[in-house]
């Protein structure tokens, strides 16, 4: 039996992908791919995970791509449309470990602005004794400092 378990959140407990939202905005797959690879990129999004607010992070991007203002703003205004549910197998594992008395924690790259809403998506999150959130700490995985802090 493990002494403790540390869970990630995105795509471990809940399914998250910007494509889930942006395929609704850009029904043509090529246009969706182009937007996510050149405008709202994962490199740009990392700033949210580091603690930069959505408002602060989008301002320079809108200045650079004013024609995409509405789509860029959707990263925040339609944030929850990027989720497609929980992962039942993970929720079951969290419950089984809880029943066995194994301490469980979380470590996630996530904006502090979206943390509480994300935690409401699954009752399994209540089984975690604590969660380290990159947006609160100003550092992200794989920075060794966030792992040290988590431990």
C-alpha positions in Angstrom: 0.0 0.0 0.0 1.4 3.4 -0.9 2.2 5.9 1.9 0.5 8.8 0.0 -0.6 9.6 -3.5 -0.3 12.9 -5.4 -2.8 13.5 -8.2 -2.6 15.9 -11.1 -6.0 17.5 -12.0 -6.3 18.3 -15.7 -6.7 15.1 -17.9 -6.3 13.0 -14.8 -9.4 13.8 -12.7 -11.2 16.1 -15.2 -10.9 16.2 -19.0 -9.7 19.6 -20.2 -8.8 20.7 -23.7 -9.0 24.1 -25.4 -10.0 22.2 -28.6 -13.3 21.2 -26.9 -14.3 24.9 -26.8 -12.6 26.1 -30.0 -14.0 23.4 -32.2 -17.4 25.0 -31.4 -16.1 28.4 -32.4 -14.1 27.2 -35.4 -16.1 24.3 -36.9 -13.5 23.9 -39.7 -10.7 21.8 -38.1 -8.0 23.6 -40.1 -9.1 27.0 -38.7 -9.3 25.6 -35.2 -5.8 24.2 -35.5 -4.5 27.5 -36.9 -6.0 29.5 -34.1 -4.7 27.2 -31.3 -1.2 27.0 -32.8 -0.7 30.6 -33.6 -3.0 32.8 -31.4 -4.2 31.1 -28.2 -1.3 28.8 -27.9 -0.3 26.6 -24.9 2.9 28.7 -24.6 0.6 31.7 -24.1 -1.6 29.8 -21.7 1.3 28.9 -19.4 1.1 32.5 -18.1 -2.3 31.7 -16.5 -0.7 28.7 -14.8 2.0 31.0 -13.5 -0.5 33.3 -11.9 -1.1 36.0 -14.5 -4.8 36.9 -14.6 -6.8 36.2 -17.7 -7.3 40.0 -18.2 -3.6 40.8 -18.0 -2.7 37.9 -20.2 -5.2 38.6 -23.0 -4.5 42.3 -23.4 -1.3 42.0 -25.4 -2.7 39.2 -27.4 -5.8 41.2 -28.4 -3.5 44.1 -29.3 -1.6 41.7 -31.6 -4.7 40.0 -33.0 -7.6 42.5 -32.7 -9.5 40.5 -35.3 -9.7 37.6 -32.8 -10.8 39.7 -29.8 -14.0 37.7 -29.2 -12.2 34.3 -29.6 -9.4 35.3 -27.3 -11.8 36.5 -24.7 -13.6 33.2 -24.9 -10.6 31.6 -23.2 -11.9 33.1 -20.1 -15.6 33.8 -20.7 -16.2 30.2 -22.0 -13.4 28.5 -19.9 -15.8 25.9 -18.6 -16.6 24.8 -22.2 -13.0 23.4 -22.4 -14.0 20.6 -20.0 -15.7 17.4 -21.1 -16.4 15.8 -17.8 -14.6 13.8 -15.2 -12.6 10.6 -15.5 -14.6 8.0 -13.7 -11.7 5.6 -13.4 -9.6 8.2 -11.5 -12.5 9.1 -9.3 -13.0 5.5 -8.4 -9.3 5.1 -7.6 -9.4 8.2 -5.4 -12.4 6.7 -3.5 -10.8 3.3 -3.1 -7.6 4.9 -1.8 -9.6 7.0 0.6 -11.5 4.0 1.9 -8.1 2.3 2.4 -6.9 5.3 4.5 -4.2 6.4 2.0 -3.5 10.2 2.3 -4.0 11.9 -1.1 -2.9 15.3 -2.3 -3.0 17.3 -5.6 -0.5 19.2 -7.7 -1.8 21.1 -10.7 -0.7 23.7 -13.2 -3.8 25.9 -13.1 -4.9 29.5 -12.8 -6.0 30.5 -9.3 -9.0 32.2 -11.0 -10.4 28.8 -12.1 -9.4 26.6 -9.2 -12.5 26.7 -7.1 -14.8 26.1 -10.1 -12.7 23.2 -11.2 -12.8 21.7 -7.7 -16.7 21.8 -7.9 -16.6 19.4 -10.9 -15.9 16.2 -8.9 -16.7 15.1 -5.3 -13.4 13.2 -5.5 -11.5 16.5 -4.9 -12.9 16.5 -1.4 -10.8 13.4 -0.7 -7.5 15.3 -1.2 -6.0 16.7 1.9 -4.4 19.6 0.1 -3.7 20.8 -3.5 -0.8 22.8 -4.6 -1.9 25.2 -7.4 0.7 26.7 -9.7 -1.2 29.9 -10.2 -1.0 30.5 -6.4 2.6 29.6 -6.1 4.0 31.4 -9.3 5.8 28.3 -10.5 4.7 25.4 -12.7 5.6 21.7 -13.3 8.2 20.6 -14.2 10.0 23.2 -12.0 11.7 21.2 -9.3 10.7 23.9 -6.7 7.0 23.1 -7.1 7.7 19.4 -6.4 9.7 20.3 -3.3 6.9 22.6 -2.1 4.4 19.8 -2.7 6.4 17.3 -0.7 
